Amino acid sequence: MRTSIVRIVIAAVLLAGTARAAEESWMSYRPHQTVFVVNWEISGPIGGFSNYISDTSLRGISFEARSFVRDQLSLGLSFSWNRFDQTFDNVVVPVNTTSITNGTASGPVFRYADGFGIRGLAHYYLGHSQMLQPYLGVGIGGAWNYAYQQVADLTSSQSNFNFIVSPEVGAMIWLAHGASNAAVNIAFRYTYTTATAGREHDLQWLSGIVGLAWGY
Amino acid sequence: MNSRLAALAAAALLASCIEGAPSSVVNGVAVVTQSTPNTNWSSFSTFSVDPTVAVTDATGSTVTNTTVDGSQLVPTIATNMTQRGYTQVTWTGNPTTTNADLQIKMQATLGSQSVYYPGYCGWYPYYGCVPGWTYAGTYNFGTLILTMGNKAGVGSGGTLPLVWTGAGYGVLSQYYTPGVPSTGANVNYGKIQAAINQMFAISPYIQK
């Protein structure tokens, strides 16, 4: 009997130690404390970017992994892709280049801008509700941006790697808790980059985000 | 198996998200105009249009120069100039004997090549000034170029100082087929006329 009690105590201590060790390292994989998220992003250019493309983009997706290092704090990583494009019936622009000065150009123009971002994430969760977890978050990292312009079969493009920062507010609406956890993620995000598209610099946009999250 | 299907679905979704320029852009009319700074457009009263189109064809292994009749395009140019307050004068076939303040020539280029304005001497110092020819840049397939010279500055050999150029890019793909000079059947006049009208539309300073 005494031997059994000792074994139980030893097992409990060892298991507790393992759990604590896992909690202390945010890089480690912890099934009930790591959340994966797939988001659909609806984005609208703002600032100078809206001079380049003003249409709302429905083509955006991001993948996130969030690992809880505290009850209300997670750190993680995100990969994202956003595409903005627009066709203009007729654009008139002044031209002053080394070969053409005092000029004007016009024509139908197709423009797009792609942004591939990789960001480190930090999220702080408000409240302790089992159903609703509002949060404040920020992502900081780098983004490869590619912008393209075409008129007739004349094309030009810009490609550059840039800084990206994206604060956001959102909420996890938990649908299931247990061995597997599932939630709907909704968020509103502001994205700032140092990217260039055409004659516009420091591209910025606002995104409405809806996604699915799961942890297990 | 499921993962393969998921990968294929993801690839199809991504491909559907990436699309190129619509045909309205690819086949659209693109226009560039350029004016000589400090031109006093109100000082001119009359204009004339050379109805001959000088065609430079660089689509083959050798560059050929021919001329085709462009008289069907003259009314479009004349209408725009008349609306700006200028009076049309008959082209005599020679810039020195044509009694018009502004003289307009048409040039077509097929293929990508450097283009020189015939009969004019440009104002651009870095282009230099080869008698009778002025470097205009490199144009691509099917470009119609309008050049406007100032009769008041006519030089020896009949060269005129350039006051305005207009280029309609990609409008002549059906205008001239090598070996088949323009007869009208293979000409998309609507597209060419739209380009000419657009050249004037973005040049509001051309005004009596």
Interface residues (C-beta under 8 A of the other chain):
Chain A: R59 R83 D85 T87 D89 V92 V95 S99 I100 T101 N102 G103 T104 A105 S106 G107 P108 V109 F110 Q150 V151 A152 D153 L154
Chain B: C17 I18 E19 G20 A21 P22 S24 V25 V26 N27 G28 V29 A30 V31 V32 T33 Q34 S35 T36 P37 Y124 G137 N140 Y169 G170 Q198 A201 I202 S203
